[in-house]
Amino acid sequence: MKKWTRWQDYAAVAVGLYAALSVLWTPQAGMSATLMVISGGLLVVSGVVNLAMPGMPAAEWAQVVFGLLLFASPWIGSYTEQTAASWTSWIGGAIAVAVTAAAIRPSIEMSHHRMMPSH
């Protein structure tokens, strides 16, 4: 796996940016702005880390957690009634989890390959 080439991590970065910036154009309520900016920012950071240093399963799992946080944010922050914000969180979180799930196995395999002594 080469640095800066995995589409899954670019997708997670895009979802994070969209979630964090969407507070500028979607009506917000409760803790929606805070949770969307934080979870979106964490997705951006984890996506960049995964792009720069592929093959770190712990970073991939962290990205899954941040996607789940974004998905659960409408319930955590009591903004399920804010349709645009809640749907942004649900869809964005689901996409982040799905694309990261697709990247976990190759990351684990790369990590194991690095640990194996070469012959």
RAQUILIN-V865873 format. One record per helix or strand. SS is the DSSP state (@ for helix, = for strand). FROM is the first residue (numbers start at 1). TO is the last residue. If there is no record, write none. Layout:
BEGIN
ss->SS from->FROM to->TO
ss->SS from->FROM to->TO
END
This chain:
BEGIN
ss->@ from->7 to->24
ss->@ from->32 to->52
ss->@ from->57 to->76
ss->@ from->83 to->115
END
